[in-house]
């Protein structure tokens, strides 16, 4: 079941692959239909499941009527809290065990009659066909005893409490007296912003195929974290991890929504155990909204004070976001404000409310995406107050070291990003007066904003195997969500071992492989690369030791640092041996090297690095809009993004990632919003017909560039490209609208009524 691509070829070459625009190794499989996703695996006797959702926000079920559902032809079982086999409770979160974050919610599904949110699964119907399962699910009747529920975020905001801090996500910071400095500042702005809830809307809705064989479980699941999912299932179903195999070679997008274990996965496994059948549960788009958390809404205050020259004397950034009574992930909304500007006085706070809604979760650049909207909009407004170019204001306040604690920036080239972006965008053609630039009847505006996202690394174990034919096999349980993860690791391994890329095969997406990093936080590529590079060094060391034991080897007496891996072997100057020759001389048909990475060592290294450095990707977002002065319609007409993301492994996939983040940022700015009924907690637009993601007609040509300068503290100097480009994007749109119309829109999305 392991995915294998790019089979061994005997050719050798001195070509370097890192940085080149290599086609994705999984491209052919996906375009021809060979690739099978979680809902496309067939098993004998496969049954299908559908969920029954609660229609109240809080209370309990007092009666369940399943008679009509059971009468539907093809129905196998209807599971409710009255007859479902028990699961063990969800583990509690521990900062020492990050896998505890896998719990989407703390609810023990079908073990209780309690309702915690509108949409909670209260029954599962298993049938011979998906149509029968869905129809029967619509016939299940639940009677409720309702209880008072708190579902209105805006109404609950005054009751917010300060978010708990931890070493990875601090929730507060102070430097000097920011309030006094703001009051004394010659020039200041004090703005309040709001952002709505958002949902991920991956192209592949969540789906699970679960098969039990005694106490052994095989699971096909689109997940962003195979080790976390496996451990969570072990805990919930009381079987050893070794008895669970998770297969996830293809994930049709995630953006954070497939990083936790949600109800659909657990109930598919439960239904398979209860019925003794292989069970597939493929969520409808509406069921994804009901059972998979999205991005929290937020309200934010950003107040800035400056002297007459534009030097920041005060920066205040406070936020309120929400979690749920049954879980949820706080967001680092003020993250950018900690590091982007050299303000003399700083006050940062992140506050939370708890609501009777489905737990929220990470969504592309959680915290930074919405936090940079508020911060960068406020910086732009301060530039208007000062009569100063918004780029010049940012450059005057660009810090040499971390503004809060004086730590060193591991890598920062924001000035260079702005210089290149301004030149490519034609910023000098911008008339600084608002509402003056026109294209026929359209008002034209230009906006700019800073992008910021911290860089992370996660534990990753990797095995490299070199065969006598010169082929290299990389084995790591990493995740392919469409961003070219396996392709990037093949490029890295090819360069590290000095073999043609066609000689590298990457095995991934399988819990039987060495555990890979989660696909989140823009961390997977760097994390897996560290393991590949370390394993390659071990492999070359073993090969050199074999060569040195061979009497006629030209490598006798050579140290590892004296030889070069190239042309399918190890060489010193013009002399050396191919790997095939070394293995033949040693009487071996292969050699293997493994690198293991544990959570405790990872956490120790992470905390040590964060005490010394601030590590992040940054960028400059340039946006041009056209605004209809009569209707308020906003169209994005041009975009340039320049990013400092360290070393770029694959030019083609990096450009795709950066463009994709900008597209999501444009959606966040202009159209995306999850509408929640403030009386009942019901999501009112749970479909792509009513939740408006950008389409081709909404997106102009996006011109992306990167500086390609390595971060010396990261493996191969790479930082990560998956999330930085959504940050600052909404602010760039809002700032362009401000330039076009003279109006500052502070509440997302920027709809016609707000412009008018």
N, C-alpha and C positions, 0 to 999 in steps of 0.2 A: 504493500500500500504506500510505501515511501515514494515521494516524487523524485524523479531523476531526469535531468536534462543535460544537454551538451556532452554527449558521449566522447570517450577518449579518441583522439586522433594522433597519429604518430608524428606529424610535422612539428618542427621546432622553429623558434623565432626569437629574436632579441627584442621584439616589440614590447613596449610598456602599455598597460591597459588602463591603469587608474587615470581618470580624467577624461577618457574618451567617450564619445556618444554611442555606446554599445547598445544594440537592440536587446530588449528583455528576453531572457531565456524562456520564459513562460508565454511569450507572445503568440507563438504558433499554436500552442495547446489551447489558448483562450479563443483565438480567432477561428479555429476549426471546430470548436466544440468538444475537443478531447478532454479539456479540464472539467472535472466534476466537483461541484460545490456540495455543501452539507446536505442539501435536500435532493441530491441526484444519485444517491447510492441505493442500489436495489438489494433486498434480502428476501429469501423465501418467507412467505407469510407476512410480509410487511404490512402493518396496520398504520392508520393515520389518526392524529389527535387534533382536537380543537379546544380552545379555552372558553369558559363562561366567565364574564367579567362582572364584578360588582357595579351597581349603579348608584351607590351612595358613597359619601366621603368618609363616614365614620359610623360605627355601630356594630351590630352582630346579626348573623343569619338566624332566624327563629324557625324557619321551615324550608325544606327543599323538596320540590316535586320533580322527579325525573321520569315519571311514567310515560309521558309523551315522547321524550327523547329515547327511552329504551325501546319504544315500539317502532322506531324507524328501522327499516330494513338495513342490515349490515352493521348495526351498532353492536359492539363487543362488550363495552363496559362504560359506565358513567361513574367517575370517581369524585367524591365530595369529602368533606371533613367527617362524614358519618361512616365511610367505608374504606377510605384510603389507607394503605400501610404507612406507618410513621416514618418520617425522616428525623435525623438528629438536628438539633438547633444550629443555627449559623454561628460560627466562631466569632468571638468578640475581637474588635480591632486591637492590635498591639503594634507599637512602633518598632518592636524588635522582630516582628514577623510581618513583612509587607504583604505577604500572600493573604493576610486577613482582609486586605482591601478588596479581595475577590467577591465578597458578599455584596451583591447589588442592594439588597435590603436585609433586615434582620428577621423577616417574616418566615415562619415555618409553615409553608404552604400546605393546605388541606389537613393541617393538624389542629386547626382552631376554627371556631365560627366567627371570630372577630374580623371586622372589615377596617382596614387602615387607610385606604384611599379609593377614590372612584376609578374603577378599572382593575382593581385587584382580582386575580384569578381565584374563583371560588369553586370551580368544578372543571374537570377535564373529561371530554367525551372521546372514546377510542372506537374507531369504526374501520370497516374494510376499505373505504374510499375517503378521500378528503372531503368530497361533496357531502357524503352522509354524515361525517363528523361535524362539519360546519352547520348543516341543517339541524341535526339533533341538538347541538349546543344552543341554537336559537330557541329551542323548545323547553329548555330547563328553566323552571320558575323558582326564584328565590324570594322569600319573605323576610323583611328586615325589621329590626328595632333600631331606629336611628338615634344617634347621639350628636350633641353639638360638635361641629367641626370648624377648625380654623384653616381657611383656604385662601383668604384674601391677603396677598403679599403686601400691598400698599397699606392696608389697614393695620397690619401687624408690625410694620416697620418701627413705630415708636417703642416697641417692646424688645428691640434687638439687644443682644448681649455680646460682649467681645468674644471673638473667636479664639479658641485655645491655640497657643503657639506650640510648635515642635521644631527641632533643629532643621528640618527640611523646609518647613513652611511657617516662618514667623508671621505673626498677625499684627504686630505693633512695632513702632520705632519712633524715637524722639532724638532730635539733636537741637540743642538750644531751646529758645522759646519762640516757636513759630507763630503763635497767636499774637504775641506782642509785636513781633517783627511785621506781621501782616498789617496790624493796625497802624504802624508807623511808616509803612512803605509809601513812597511818593506816588507809585503807580501800582494798581492791584486789580485783580479780577476774582470774583467769588461765584462759582457756578455750580448748579446741581444738575445731574444727569440721571437718566434711567435707561436700562436695557431690558428687553423682555426675555422670557424663556425661549430657548431654541431647541430643536431636535436634529439629530444627526442625518437621518434620511440616506443611509448608505444604499447603494444600488441593489445590494443583496439584503433583503429583510432577514432577520434572525431565523435560523432553522437548525434543527437538531435531529439526527438519526441515532437512536440508542438501541443497542443489542446486548442483552444479557446471555451469558452461557454459564449457568451456575452462579458463582459469586464473581465472575469475571465480566467486565463491561467493556464494550467497544463503542466509542462515541465519535460520530462525524459532526463536527461543530466548527462554524466560523468564529474563531476566537483570536483575540490579541495577546493572550497570555496562556499558553498551554500548561506550564507548570502550575500556575495558580488555579486554573480550572481543574486539573487533575487532583490537586491536593484538596480543593474544596469538595469535590465529589466524594473523595475518600472519607472526608470528615462527615459529610451529610448522610452517606449511605453505609457507613461502617464497614468498608472493605479496604484492604491495604492498597496503597498507591500502585504497587507493582501489578495489581489485578485490573488496573484501568488503563486502557489505551485510547488516547485522544488523537484523532487524525484531522488535521486542519491544513492541508496543503494549499488551499485557495480560500481567500477571504475576500468577499466582494465589497470592500470598503469597511471601515470601522469608525475612524475619527474619535475614538474613545468609547463609543457605545457598545463595543464588543470586548471591552477590557475587564468587565465584571461578569459574574454569573447571575443571570436573571431568571425569572420564573419559568420561562419557556423551556430552558435547558433542564432545570430540576424536575419539572413536571413531565417532560418527555421520558427522562430516566425513570421516574417513579411509575409512570404508566407502563413502561416496558417491563419493569419488575412485577407490577401487579397483574399484568395480563399474560406474561410469559411469551409475548410476541415482540418481534422487532417493531419499533414505533418511530414514526417520523412526525415531528411537530414543526410545521413551517408557518410562522406567524404571518398573518395578513399585515398590511401596512398599518391599519388601525390598531391591531393588537400590539405592534411594536411601540406605538405611542403610549398605550395603556400599561405596558409592562417593562419598558426599558427607559431608564432615566435620561433626561436631557440636561441642557445647560441651565443653571440657575438664573433667575432675573436678578437685577441689581439696581440699587440707587446709590449714587456716588456724589460726594462733594469734593471739588478741587478748587482750592483757593491759592493764588499765587501773588506774591509781592515782589516788587523789583525797584531798584533805583532808576534814576532818569536815563542811565546808559543801558538798562536792560539786564543788569546783573541780578540774579534771583536772591532775594533776602529771606523769602519765606515760601515754603511749599507745604500745603496741607492737603492730604488725600485720605478721605474716609469712605467706607463702603458698608452697605448692608446687602447681604445675599441670603439665600435660604437653604436649609436642609429639610429633612423630614423627621418625624418622630420615629420612623423605622429605618433611618440610615441617611446616607448622603455625604457628599464630599465637599468640604469647604474649599473655596478658591482663593488663589494668591492674587487678588485683584490689584493690590498696591505694589506688586512686584517691580514694575517698571519705574515707579516713583522712588524706589529705594536706590536705583543705580544710574538713572539717565541724566540727572541734572545736578550741577554743583551749587545747590541752594545752601545758604548759610545756616538756615534754621528749617527743621523738618518735623512734621507731625503726621504719623501714619497710623490708621486703625482699620481693622477689618471686623465687622460685626455680623451676627447671624440671627435669624429667626427660624423657628421650627414650625412647619405647617403639616396639615393632614393631607399630604399629597405624596405621590410616588417619589422615592428618593432621587435626587439629582445625581449626576455623575459627570465625569470628565468629558469635555467636548473640545476639539482641536484648540490648543493653546488655552486651557482653562485658566481663567483669571486674567492673563495678559491680554487676551483678545478684547475683552470688554473693558479692562482697566486702561489700556492704551487709548481706547476711544475717548474716555473722559479726560485723561491727562493731556493727550496731544491736542484735543479740541481746546482745552483751557490755555495751553501754551500758545496756540494760534490766536486766541482771543486777546491774550496779553500782548502779542505782537501788534494787533490792531490798536490797542490802547496806547502803546508806545510809539506808533508810527514807524515801526521797524520791520524790515523784511523777516518773515518767519524762519527762514534758514539762518539768517544772521543771528537772530535771537538764540536759536539752538546752539550755534557754534560758540557764542559768547559764554554759554553756560555748560559747555562740554567739559566734563571733569577729567583730570589726569589720573586720579585714583578714585576708588569707591567713595562716594560722598558721605556715607554714614559712618563707616568704620576705617576708612583709609586703606582698605585692602587693595592689592594690585589687581588690575584687570589682566586676566590670562591672555586675552586677545581682544583688541578693540580698534576698529578702523572705520568708525562712523563718519569722521570728517571726510575720508576718502570716498565713502559711499555717497555722501551728499554732493561732493564735487562732481563725481562722475554722473550721478543722476540728474543734477541740474543742467549739466552740459547736454546730455542726451535728450532731456525733456524740452529744452529750450526755455528754461525758467526766466532767462533775461528778457524774453518777449512778454512777460506778464506785466500788465498795467496794475500798479499797486492799489488803484482806486476800486472800490466795490461797485458792481453793477454797471461797469463801463464797457467791458469787452463784449462784443456781439458777433454772431454769425447769422446774418439775416434777422429773423425774428427771435432767435434763441439767444438768451443770456449765456455767456461763457465764463466759467470760473476755473481757476487753478488752485489746487490744494496740495499740501505736503504734510507728512507725518513720519515719526520715527517708529520703526519696528523693533521689537525686543522680545527675546525668548531665552530663558536660561538653558544651558547645555547640561545634559545628564549622561551618566553611564549606569548600566545595570549589570548584574551577574550574568555571565555567559560561559558555558562549557562547550568546548569544541574538540573534535577529533579530526586529524588529517591522516589520510592513508595514501601512500605512494605505491603504485604497482610496478611490476617489472617492465610494463609497456610504457612507462612514463606518465601514466594517468594519475591524477590527484583527485581524491574524493574528500570533500568537506562535509562533515556530519555535524549538524547543529539544529536543534529544534526551533529555529526562528520562524517568523511569520511573514507570509507573502500576501499583502493586502492590495496589491496593484502598484506599489511604488518601486518595484524592481529590487527587492531585498536580496534575493538569491543571486541576481546578476551582479550586484555590487560586491558581494562576497567572492564570487568567482573571479572578478577582476582583481581583487586584493590578493587572493590565493595565487593566481597566475603570476603576478608580479613578484610575490614573496618567494615562490618556488622557481621562478625563471622558466616557466613552461608556457606554451600557447594556451590561450583561454579555452580552445576547443578540447584541451586535454583535462579540463577541470569539470567535475560533476559535483553539484551541490545537492545534498539530501537534507530536507527540512520539513517542517509541518507535521511532526510525528513525535509523540511523547516517548517512543522507544529510543529516540536519538538523545544525545547529550542535551540537557536542558538549555534552551536559548533564553535570551532576554525577552521581556515583554515588548510588544510593538507600541510604544507610547513615549511621550515626553521627548520625541525626536532623538531617542537614545539607542534604538536597535542597531543601526549601522555601526556606530562607534563601538558599542559594547561587543557585538559579534566580531568586529574587526580586531579588537584587542586579543580575543581568543584565537583567531586565525593567525595573526602575526606571531603570537607566543608559541602556538603549535608548530608553525613553520620553522621557527628557530630551533625548537627541540628536534624536529624531523631532520633538519640540515645538520645539526650536531651529531645525531645518530649516524647519518649517512657518511659524514666526514670520518667518524670513528671507524666505520667499516672500511672506508677507503684506505685509511692510514695503516690498517692491519694487512693490506694487500701488498706484497713485496714490490711489484712493478708499478704501483700507483704513483702518478705524478703529484698526488696530493699528500704523500708521506711527509710528515714534519710540518704541515701547514696548520695554522690555527683558524678557527671559524671566521674571525674578523679579517683574515687575509684572503678569503675566497669569496667568489661572487656566484650567486645562483642565476644562471642564464642558459639559454639554449638547451634546456632539459637536463642540466647537470650542474656540477660545481667546478669552477675554474679559477685558476690563479694566472692572470695574464693570458697568454695564449694556450696554456696547457691545463688539462683537467680531465674529468671523466663524466660521461652521461650517467644519469641515475640508473639506467638499465645496465650499464657496465659495472657500476658499483654493486648493485644487487646481485648480478650474475657472479661477480667475483666473491661475494660473501655467501653464495649458495642460498639466496633468499628470493622469494617471489614477491614480497612486499615488506614495507616497514610502516609503522604507525606511531603517531604521537598524540597524546591527549592532554588537554588543559582543563582543569576544573576550577570553577569560581563559586565560592560560597557566599551566602547573604551576609554573614557577620563580617567577613573580610571586606566585602564590598562597602558595607555601611561605615566601617572604620576608615577606609580609604576616602570615601565621599566626605565624611565629616572633616577629615584632616585637610583635604583639598579646599573645602569651603571656608576653613579658617584662614587660609592663605590667599585664595583667589576669588574673584568674581568671574564666572565663566558663562558666556552667553553669545548667542547669535544676534546680530543687529542688522538694520537696514534702513533705507530711505525710500518712502512710498510717494510717488508723484501721480496725481490724478487730475484729469481735466473733465469737467461736466458741461452739459448744456441743459439749461432750465427754461421751460416754456413759461413766460411771464404771465400768461392768461390762465393756464391750467395747473401750474406748479409741477408738471411732469419733469423728472430728473433723468437724464440719460448720461451714462459714463461714456465719454467719447475717446479717451486716450489714457494709457497707463504706462508708467515706467517704474520698475522696482529694481533697486540695486542693493545687494545683500552681502554682508560679511559673514560667511558661513564656514570659514576654514577651508580645508581641502575639499574639493568636489570630486567624488569617486566616479560618477557617470554624468556627463554633461546633459545627455538627453533626459534621463529620469529626474535629475535635479531641476532642470527647467520645468518639467511637468509638475513636480511637487510645488515649486514656487508659484507657478501660475494657478494651480488648484487652490492654494491657500488664499490667493488674491480673489479668486472667483467667490470663495466662501465669504471673504470679507466684504465684497460688494453686495452679496446677498444679505449679510448681517446689516449693512448700512441702509439698504433700500427696500427690502421686502420681507425678510424672514421674521416670524413671530408666532410663537405658540400661544393660542388664545385659551385662557382658563376661565370658566364660568365662576365668578366670585361668590356665587351662592352655593353651588353644588360641588365645585372642584372638578367638574367634567372638562376634559379637553374638547374644544368646540371645532377644531380644524385638523383632525387626525388623518390627513391624506394629502397627497401631492397636488390634488385639485384645489385645496384651500390653504395649504402651507406653501408659500410661494418661494421656491428656490430659483436662482437665476437660470435662464435658458440662453441659448446661443445669441438670440436677438438682444439680450441685455448686456453682453460682454464685448468690449472692443478688442482689438489686437493688444495683447499684453506683452510689453517689451521687458524681459527680465535679464538681469546681469548679476554676476557675483565676482568678488574680488579674487577668490581662489588663493588666499594667503593662509598658510597653515597655522593652527593654534598649537604652540609647542608643548602644551600640557595634555593634549588629547592623542589617541592612537591615530597615526598617519596625519595628525593635524586637523581631523575633521570634527565639525561641531554638530551638524544635523540641520536638515532643511525642511522637515515635515511640517513645522508649525509657525516658524517665524513670520512667514509671509501673510498670514491672516491678521497678525498684530499690526496696529497702525492703519490698516486698510479702511476701516469704517471712519476713522478720524480724517483720513485724507479726503474721503468723499464729503464728509461734513464740512471740512475746511474749504473745499472747492465750492460747495453750495453757498457758504458764507461769502466767498469772494464774488460769486456770480450775482447774488441777490442782496447782500448786506444783512442777511438774517442768520442768526445762530440757532441751529436746531440742536437741542440737547437731549431729545428723547428718540431712541431708535424704535422702529425703522423710520427713515426720513420719507414720509408719505406726503401725498399732495396737500392734505389739510394742514400739515405742519409748515410746509413751505409757504402756502397762501396765508 
